[in-house]
């Protein structure tokens, strides 16, 4: 007896929800106007009914190639190198289905990043772009790309008020809360803590600080001072200016990529120091006890998922989903750091 279940189609979903097939199509493919509640119902029904489309057949039937452009930054080099590994993994997996990738590395401190990205994206070299967001200029850049017909997503750092399709990366609010929890537990729920940042305006920094404050406020025995700001144009002098505050704290959360710089300060020796990301230099400082713990965020997976999800959208696969994708937060200390290399 044939027990094979009938194939679930868009019409199946439409009939289940009592809505039109065209509405289902728009919600699944991110086209046109669909209310958030209707989109939520459609996506849930698609998941519940195990709705799938054969990606290979869809891509091969179009007999097309698509190029996903990925913007990476030049610092910190180890982090962005891992992102690029994820990009190459996605290309290797989907090359036979028509995926090509092109990577552009920018130095945003030069002030030419936005112009270079626009020129590159609109040259016809790419069909979609994945890029880090964060600041106001990134919102304007993303909106210009989208308005020019370039499918665009953010990864690593979000710009949620932009017109981007979706975001792949760290939940920085939760990362800030996790950092606060680590600080609190390492100082045994009593003492003074602070946060060091390098920006008051970036979305990433704001979310980390808000999350840290939110969690640390729940510990009655802990006082927070700051946050403090270090100047990227003059690290040493700006860090030295923070010495009077740092002398009197028990734990320091370095919310940017400069945990190693802070860990070299003599006055934080024997204090709890929490930071982000992991490389050989950070691992060495963990082994020396100068850094207590760091929080990682799967950079390789960020590059992989940003490229793959954009490709699914380009080929019109019904496997594409417009939801944001948050990568896993992991705590690394001296003993488990070697497993990451």
Secondary structure, 3 states (H helix, E strand, C coil): CCCCCCCCCHHHHHHHHCCCHHHHHHHHHCCCCCCHHHHHHHHHHHHHCCCCCCHHHHHHHHCCCEEEEEEEECCCHHHHHHHHHHHHHHHHHHHHHCEEEEEEEECHHHCCHHHHHHHHHHHHHCCEEEECCCCHHHHHHHHHHHHCCCEEEEECCCCCCCCCCCEEECCHHHHHHHHHHHHHHHCCCCEEEEEEECCCCCHHHHHHHHHHHHHHCCCCCEEEEEEEECCCCCHHHHHHHCHHHHCCCCEEEECCCCHHHHHCCHHHCCCEEEEECCCHHHHHHHHHCCCCEEEECCHHHHHHHHHHHHHHHHCCCCCCCCCCEECCCEEECHHHHHHHC
